[in-house]
């Protein structure tokens, strides 16, 4: 039974406050049933309960569901002041053991492991299966993890046909809920759990996020707060890279690129930064900060007589955030005199799930005279869906796709057809990562309208470097 809410009738026909009831059956402990009653502070909101997904074999929460439940427990922790720990438990060689067991025995074993962890977790259901051999559990600090390891080892050894069993190893970390809004907290917990399991594809870091497992979660929250502060106070650098018209190589506009340094002054790779911001649900704050900074910069350039167009990147993730879109429109309303120099470049580091809603917001942006570029076009089927649904002015094809296509006659024909398709619907095409004359000649023959790459200029902090030798160029 999973956190069923019950009330007890009292003598005066009144009902007691709600109580959460959970029940477990442990076949390896003499076929006993265990029932736990807890006060309602442990009851989860109905929307969380409805969204919970479980691992079929163990009955434990899956990764995302565990992060949601842990987040709820941490929010409750702020009210109660009760500290919790999170333990990652690895059952070494558990996967091959399961594969050599009969289905019934394997099912019983998985149910027992799941029941052990749940019974020791906060509210009896804050444990999850994070991989084939990895399990995570939020628990009170006084839970004897060493004794639990031994009991699980004994249970598995008894179930193993060869009597070998597995070795259980655990790593614990403190879970301290900083004052972060629950939505951001949920993203931070999920990011932390993935980092904790060493399954994160990148290692975004301010210096504090490099810590060991025992402070990883707190470090993640600190990094989120640090990132939010830097973004909101515009404490980051930007550089400008030119996009030129073909075949003349005359500058058409510049792409604005963000640059962050960690606490030691070392440049953080931009892809890692954006991936971190998206996973902890903060990329919309970065995108809005870039818009604020760029519009302010455009205004200062206009005051000195420089009229130069610049494109600001906007994540597909941000286009699905109505708060970002409304804030962007309010920003445009206040800065109408600068919008003739502003373009937006929609990036697909995060797939846009609600394309229709994103398309409506893009249409609103275009009403201000802002041109839209679709980045990384041609690298996935979703791009064609975007192009069909959204009104855009440019598409940008990444250099890797171009180089692959240009190796064969068939590839060149495909690239020319792609360019022709774009032209037919009134969309101009930009080629990225153009680094030599041969590639420039190839994309020019294929009909590309614009190019970007080190051949024409690398990103520079001072945009005037591009025309100091030609003062008449604006």
C-alpha positions as CSV (number, residue, x, y, z in Angstrom):
1,X,0.0,0.0,0.0
2,X,1.4,3.4,-1.0
3,X,0.7,6.3,1.3
4,X,-3.1,5.8,1.5
5,X,-4.7,8.6,3.3
6,X,-7.1,7.4,6.1
7,X,-9.0,9.1,8.9
8,X,-10.1,7.6,12.1
9,X,-13.6,8.2,13.5
10,X,-13.6,9.5,17.1
11,X,-16.1,9.3,19.9
12,X,-17.9,12.6,19.1
13,X,-18.4,11.5,15.5
14,X,-15.5,13.8,14.4
15,X,-12.8,12.5,12.1
16,X,-9.2,12.6,13.0
17,X,-6.6,14.5,11.0
18,X,-5.5,12.6,7.9
19,X,-3.0,9.8,8.4
20,X,-0.8,8.3,5.8
21,X,-0.9,4.5,5.8
22,X,1.7,2.3,4.0
23,X,2.0,-1.5,4.1
24,X,4.7,-3.9,3.1
25,X,5.0,-7.7,2.7
26,X,8.5,-9.1,3.2
27,X,8.7,-12.8,2.2
28,X,12.2,-13.2,3.4
29,X,11.3,-12.2,7.0
30,X,9.0,-15.0,7.9
31,X,6.2,-13.9,5.6
32,X,5.4,-11.0,7.9
33,X,3.3,-8.0,7.0
34,X,4.3,-4.5,8.2
35,X,2.0,-1.5,8.4
36,X,3.2,2.0,9.0
37,X,1.0,5.0,10.1
38,X,2.3,8.5,9.7
39,X,0.9,11.9,10.3
40,X,-0.3,13.8,7.2
41,X,2.9,16.0,6.9
42,X,4.2,13.0,4.8
43,X,1.3,13.0,2.5
44,X,2.2,14.0,-1.1
45,X,0.1,16.5,-3.1
46,X,-2.3,14.7,-5.4
47,X,-0.6,16.0,-8.6
48,X,2.7,14.5,-7.5
49,X,1.0,11.2,-6.7
50,X,-0.7,11.1,-10.1
51,X,2.6,11.7,-11.9
52,X,4.7,9.0,-10.1
53,X,6.2,6.3,-12.2
54,X,7.8,3.1,-10.9
55,X,10.4,0.5,-11.8
56,X,8.2,-2.5,-12.5
57,X,10.6,-5.0,-11.0
58,X,11.3,-3.4,-7.7
59,X,8.3,-1.2,-7.2
60,X,10.7,1.7,-6.5
61,X,10.3,5.2,-8.0
62,X,12.0,5.9,-11.3
63,X,14.6,8.7,-11.5
64,X,12.3,11.6,-12.2
65,X,9.6,10.5,-9.8
66,X,12.2,10.1,-7.1
67,X,13.4,13.7,-7.7
68,X,9.9,15.0,-7.4
69,X,9.2,13.1,-4.1
70,X,12.6,14.1,-2.7
71,X,11.8,17.7,-3.6
72,X,8.5,17.5,-1.7
73,X,10.3,16.0,1.3
74,X,12.9,18.8,1.3
75,X,10.2,21.5,1.1
76,X,8.5,19.8,4.1
77,X,12.0,19.7,5.8
78,X,12.1,23.5,5.8
79,X,9.0,23.5,7.9
80,X,10.0,20.7,10.3
81,X,13.7,21.4,10.5
82,X,14.4,17.6,10.2
83,X,17.6,16.9,8.4
84,X,17.8,14.1,5.8
85,X,20.6,12.2,4.0
86,X,20.5,10.7,0.6
87,X,22.3,7.4,0.1
88,X,23.3,6.0,-3.3
89,X,23.5,2.2,-2.9
90,X,25.3,0.1,-5.6
91,X,24.7,-3.6,-5.7
92,X,27.9,-4.7,-7.5
93,X,27.3,-7.6,-10.0
94,X,23.6,-7.5,-9.3
95,X,22.6,-7.4,-13.0
96,X,24.4,-10.6,-14.1
97,X,23.0,-12.3,-10.9
98,X,19.5,-11.4,-11.9
99,X,20.0,-12.7,-15.5
100,X,21.0,-16.1,-14.2
101,X,18.0,-16.4,-11.9
102,X,14.6,-17.9,-12.8
103,X,11.9,-15.3,-13.4
104,X,9.9,-16.0,-10.2
105,X,12.9,-16.0,-7.9
106,X,14.2,-12.8,-9.6
107,X,10.8,-11.1,-9.1
108,X,10.7,-12.0,-5.4
109,X,14.3,-10.8,-4.9
110,X,13.6,-7.5,-6.6
111,X,10.5,-7.0,-4.5
112,X,12.4,-7.7,-1.3
113,X,15.2,-5.3,-2.2
114,X,12.6,-2.6,-3.0
115,X,10.8,-3.3,0.2
116,X,14.0,-3.0,2.3
117,X,14.8,0.4,0.8
118,X,11.3,1.8,1.0
119,X,10.9,0.6,4.6
120,X,14.0,2.6,5.6
121,X,13.2,5.7,3.5
122,X,11.5,8.9,4.5
123,X,7.7,8.3,4.7
124,X,8.2,4.8,3.5
125,X,8.3,5.7,-0.1
126,X,11.3,7.9,-1.0
127,X,13.5,5.3,-2.6
128,X,14.2,4.8,-6.3
129,X,15.9,2.6,-8.8
130,X,18.4,4.7,-10.7
131,X,20.1,2.1,-12.9
132,X,20.4,-1.7,-13.2
133,X,22.6,-1.8,-10.1
134,X,22.1,1.6,-8.5
135,X,19.4,2.6,-6.0
136,X,18.9,5.8,-4.1
137,X,17.1,6.5,-0.9
138,X,16.3,9.7,1.2
139,X,16.4,8.8,4.9
140,X,16.9,10.1,8.4
141,X,20.5,10.4,9.5
142,X,20.2,7.8,12.2
143,X,19.3,4.9,9.8
144,X,22.0,2.3,10.2
145,X,23.1,2.0,6.5
146,X,25.8,-0.5,7.3
147,X,23.3,-2.9,8.9
148,X,21.0,-2.4,6.0
149,X,23.8,-3.3,3.5
150,X,24.4,-6.5,5.4
151,X,20.7,-7.5,5.4
152,X,20.4,-6.9,1.7
153,X,23.6,-8.9,1.0
154,X,22.2,-11.8,3.1
155,X,18.9,-11.7,1.3
156,X,20.6,-11.7,-2.1
157,X,23.0,-14.5,-1.1
158,X,20.1,-16.7,0.0
159,X,18.3,-16.0,-3.2
160,X,21.3,-16.6,-5.5
161,X,21.3,-20.2,-6.9
162,X,25.1,-20.3,-6.6
163,X,25.0,-18.8,-3.1
164,X,27.5,-16.1,-4.1
165,X,25.4,-12.9,-3.7
166,X,26.7,-9.4,-4.3
167,X,28.8,-6.8,-2.5
168,X,26.8,-3.7,-1.6
169,X,28.5,-0.4,-1.4
170,X,27.0,2.9,-0.4
171,X,27.8,6.6,-0.6
172,X,25.9,9.2,1.4
173,X,25.4,12.9,0.9
174,X,23.6,15.5,3.0
175,X,20.5,17.0,1.4
176,X,20.1,20.5,2.6
177,X,17.2,22.5,1.1
178,X,18.5,26.0,0.4
179,X,15.9,28.7,-0.1
180,X,15.2,27.9,-3.7
181,X,11.7,28.0,-5.3
182,X,10.2,24.4,-5.4
183,X,10.3,24.3,-9.2
184,X,14.0,25.1,-9.4
185,X,14.6,22.8,-6.4
186,X,13.1,19.9,-8.3
187,X,15.5,20.5,-11.3
188,X,18.4,20.8,-8.9
189,X,17.6,17.6,-7.2
190,X,17.3,15.7,-10.5
191,X,20.5,17.2,-11.7
192,X,22.2,16.2,-8.5
193,X,21.0,12.6,-8.5
194,X,22.2,12.2,-12.1
195,X,25.6,13.7,-11.2
196,X,25.7,11.5,-8.1
197,X,25.2,8.4,-10.3
198,X,28.0,9.5,-12.6
199,X,25.6,9.5,-15.5
200,X,25.8,13.2,-16.3
201,X,27.2,13.8,-19.8
202,X,28.9,16.9,-18.8
203,X,30.4,18.4,-15.7
204,X,29.3,22.0,-15.6
205,X,30.9,23.7,-12.8
206,X,31.6,26.9,-10.9
207,X,34.5,25.9,-8.6
208,X,32.2,24.8,-5.9
209,X,30.5,22.2,-8.1
210,X,33.7,20.2,-8.3
211,X,33.3,18.8,-4.8
212,X,33.1,15.2,-3.7
213,X,29.8,13.2,-3.3
214,X,29.3,14.3,0.3
215,X,28.6,17.9,-0.8
216,X,27.4,17.5,-4.3
217,X,23.8,18.4,-3.8
218,X,24.5,21.5,-1.7
219,X,27.1,22.5,-4.3
220,X,24.5,22.1,-7.1
221,X,22.1,24.4,-5.2
222,X,25.0,26.9,-4.6
223,X,25.9,26.8,-8.3
224,X,22.2,27.5,-9.1
225,X,22.1,30.4,-6.8
226,X,25.5,31.7,-8.1
227,X,24.4,31.3,-11.7
228,X,21.1,33.1,-11.0
229,X,22.8,36.0,-9.3
230,X,25.4,36.4,-12.1
231,X,22.7,36.2,-14.7
232,X,20.3,38.6,-13.0
233,X,23.1,41.1,-12.3
234,X,24.4,40.7,-15.9
235,X,27.8,39.6,-14.5
236,X,28.9,37.8,-17.7
237,X,30.8,38.7,-20.8
238,X,29.7,38.6,-24.4
239,X,31.5,38.3,-27.7
240,X,30.4,39.0,-31.3
241,X,31.0,36.9,-34.3
242,X,30.2,38.2,-37.8
243,X,27.8,36.6,-40.3
244,X,28.7,37.7,-43.9
245,X,26.8,37.9,-47.1
246,X,28.0,35.7,-50.0
247,X,29.8,36.0,-52.2
248,X,31.0,39.5,-51.2
249,X,31.8,38.7,-47.6
250,X,30.3,42.0,-46.5
251,X,29.1,41.8,-42.8
252,X,25.4,41.3,-42.6
253,X,25.0,41.0,-38.8
254,X,26.8,39.5,-35.7
255,X,25.8,36.7,-33.4
256,X,26.1,37.5,-29.7
257,X,27.7,34.7,-27.7
258,X,27.8,34.5,-23.9
259,X,30.9,33.8,-21.9
260,X,31.1,32.8,-18.2
261,X,34.2,32.3,-16.1
262,X,34.3,30.1,-13.0
263,X,35.5,31.3,-9.6
264,X,39.1,30.8,-10.7
265,X,38.8,32.9,-13.8
266,X,38.7,29.9,-16.2
267,X,36.3,30.0,-19.1
268,X,33.4,27.6,-18.8
269,X,32.6,25.8,-22.1
270,X,29.4,27.3,-23.4
271,X,27.7,24.0,-24.3
272,X,28.2,22.8,-20.7
273,X,26.9,26.1,-19.3
274,X,23.7,25.9,-21.5
275,X,23.1,22.3,-20.7
276,X,23.4,23.0,-17.0
277,X,21.0,26.0,-17.3
278,X,18.5,23.9,-19.2
279,X,18.6,21.0,-16.8
280,X,18.0,23.1,-13.7
281,X,15.3,25.1,-15.5
282,X,17.2,28.4,-15.5
283,X,18.1,29.0,-19.2
284,X,15.1,31.3,-19.7
285,X,16.7,33.7,-17.1
286,X,20.0,33.6,-19.1
287,X,18.1,34.3,-22.4
288,X,16.2,37.2,-20.8
289,X,19.4,38.6,-19.4
290,X,21.1,38.4,-22.8
291,X,18.2,40.3,-24.3
292,X,18.4,43.0,-21.6
293,X,22.1,43.4,-22.0
294,X,22.0,43.4,-25.9
295,X,19.2,46.0,-26.1
296,X,21.1,48.2,-23.7
297,X,24.2,47.7,-25.9
298,X,22.3,48.5,-29.1
299,X,21.0,51.7,-27.6
300,X,24.6,52.8,-26.7
301,X,25.8,52.0,-30.2
302,X,23.0,54.0,-31.8
303,X,24.0,57.0,-29.7
304,X,27.5,56.8,-31.1
305,X,26.2,56.5,-34.7
306,X,26.9,52.8,-35.1
307,X,24.0,50.8,-36.6
308,X,24.8,47.2,-36.5
309,X,22.5,44.2,-36.3
310,X,23.0,41.5,-33.8
311,X,21.4,38.1,-33.2
312,X,20.7,36.8,-29.6
313,X,20.3,33.1,-29.0
314,X,17.0,31.9,-27.4
315,X,16.7,28.3,-26.3
316,X,13.8,26.3,-27.5
317,X,13.3,25.6,-23.8
318,X,12.6,29.3,-23.2
319,X,10.0,29.5,-26.0
320,X,8.0,27.0,-23.9
321,X,8.1,29.2,-20.9
322,X,5.3,31.7,-21.0
323,X,6.9,33.9,-18.3
324,X,10.0,34.3,-20.5
325,X,7.9,35.1,-23.6
326,X,5.8,37.7,-21.7
327,X,8.9,39.3,-20.2
328,X,10.6,39.4,-23.6
329,X,7.5,41.2,-25.1
330,X,7.5,43.7,-22.2
331,X,11.2,44.3,-22.9
332,X,10.5,44.9,-26.6
333,X,7.7,47.3,-25.8
334,X,10.1,49.5,-23.7
335,X,12.9,49.4,-26.3
336,X,11.1,49.8,-29.7
337,X,13.8,52.2,-31.0
338,X,16.4,49.4,-30.8
339,X,14.5,46.6,-32.3
340,X,15.5,47.3,-35.9
341,X,19.0,46.1,-34.9
342,X,17.8,43.0,-33.1
343,X,17.5,39.4,-34.4
344,X,16.7,36.2,-32.5
345,X,18.3,32.8,-33.1
346,X,16.3,29.8,-31.9
347,X,18.7,27.1,-30.7
348,X,17.7,23.4,-30.4
349,X,19.9,22.3,-27.5
350,X,16.5,21.5,-26.0
351,X,13.8,20.0,-28.2
352,X,10.6,22.1,-28.5
353,X,7.7,19.8,-27.5
354,X,4.9,22.3,-27.9
355,X,5.7,23.6,-31.4
356,X,2.4,25.3,-31.9
357,X,2.7,27.5,-28.8
358,X,6.3,28.3,-29.7
359,X,5.2,29.3,-33.2
360,X,2.6,31.7,-31.7
361,X,5.2,33.4,-29.5
362,X,7.6,33.7,-32.5
363,X,4.8,35.4,-34.5
364,X,4.3,37.9,-31.6
365,X,8.1,38.6,-31.7
366,X,8.0,39.2,-35.5
367,X,5.2,41.8,-35.1
368,X,7.9,44.0,-33.5
369,X,10.0,43.7,-36.8
370,X,12.4,41.2,-35.2
371,X,13.8,38.7,-37.7
372,X,14.1,35.0,-36.6
373,X,16.8,32.5,-37.4
374,X,16.4,28.7,-36.8
375,X,19.8,27.3,-35.7
376,X,21.2,23.9,-36.5
377,X,18.8,23.2,-39.3
378,X,19.0,20.0,-41.2
379,X,20.5,17.9,-38.4
380,X,17.2,16.3,-37.3
381,X,13.7,15.5,-38.5
382,X,12.3,17.9,-35.9
383,X,13.8,20.8,-37.8
384,X,11.5,20.3,-40.7
385,X,8.6,20.3,-38.3
386,X,9.8,23.6,-36.9
387,X,10.2,25.1,-40.3
388,X,6.7,24.0,-41.3
389,X,5.1,25.4,-38.2
390,X,7.1,28.6,-37.5
391,X,7.5,31.8,-39.5
392,X,11.3,32.3,-39.7
393,X,13.5,34.4,-41.9
394,X,16.8,32.4,-41.8
395,X,18.0,28.9,-41.1
396,X,21.5,28.1,-40.1
397,X,23.1,24.8,-41.2
398,X,25.9,23.6,-38.9
399,X,29.4,23.0,-40.4
400,X,29.6,19.3,-39.6
401,X,26.4,18.6,-41.7
402,X,27.8,20.7,-44.5
403,X,31.2,19.0,-44.5
404,X,29.5,15.5,-44.4
405,X,27.2,16.4,-47.3
406,X,30.0,17.9,-49.5
407,X,31.9,14.6,-49.5
408,X,29.7,12.9,-52.1
409,X,27.7,13.9,-55.2
410,X,24.5,12.7,-53.5
411,X,25.3,14.8,-50.4
412,X,25.9,17.9,-52.5
413,X,22.6,17.4,-54.4
414,X,20.8,17.0,-51.1
415,X,22.3,20.2,-49.7
416,X,21.4,22.1,-52.9
417,X,17.8,20.8,-52.6
418,X,17.6,21.9,-49.0
419,X,18.8,25.4,-49.9
420,X,16.3,25.5,-52.8
421,X,13.5,24.4,-50.5
422,X,14.3,27.2,-48.1
423,X,14.4,29.8,-50.9
424,X,11.1,28.6,-52.2
425,X,9.4,29.4,-48.9
426,X,11.2,32.8,-48.6
427,X,13.9,31.7,-46.0
428,X,17.6,32.6,-46.4
429,X,20.3,30.1,-45.5
430,X,23.5,30.6,-43.4
431,X,26.4,28.2,-43.4
432,X,28.3,27.7,-40.1
433,X,31.9,26.9,-39.3
434,X,33.3,28.1,-42.6
435,X,37.1,28.0,-42.0
436,X,38.7,27.9,-45.4
437,X,38.2,29.2,-49.0
438,X,37.4,25.7,-50.3
439,X,34.4,25.4,-48.0
440,X,33.3,29.0,-48.8
441,X,33.4,28.1,-52.5
442,X,31.3,24.9,-51.9
443,X,28.5,26.6,-50.0
444,X,28.5,29.6,-52.4
445,X,27.9,27.2,-55.4
446,X,25.3,25.4,-53.3
447,X,23.3,28.6,-53.1
448,X,23.9,29.6,-49.5
449,X,23.2,33.3,-48.8
450,X,25.4,33.9,-45.8
451,X,28.4,32.3,-44.0
452,X,29.9,32.3,-40.5
453,X,33.2,31.0,-39.3
454,X,36.8,31.8,-38.5
455,X,37.5,32.5,-42.2
456,X,35.5,35.7,-41.8
457,X,36.2,36.5,-38.1
458,X,36.4,34.8,-34.7
459,X,34.2,36.0,-31.8
460,X,35.5,39.3,-30.4
461,X,34.6,41.3,-27.3
462,X,35.2,44.6,-29.2
463,X,32.9,44.7,-32.2
464,X,34.6,47.8,-33.7
465,X,37.7,45.7,-34.5
466,X,35.9,44.6,-37.6
467,X,35.7,48.1,-39.2
468,X,38.5,50.2,-37.6
469,X,40.3,50.0,-40.9
470,X,37.2,50.9,-42.8
471,X,35.5,53.8,-40.9
472,X,32.7,54.2,-43.5
473,X,31.4,50.7,-42.7
474,X,28.5,50.7,-40.2
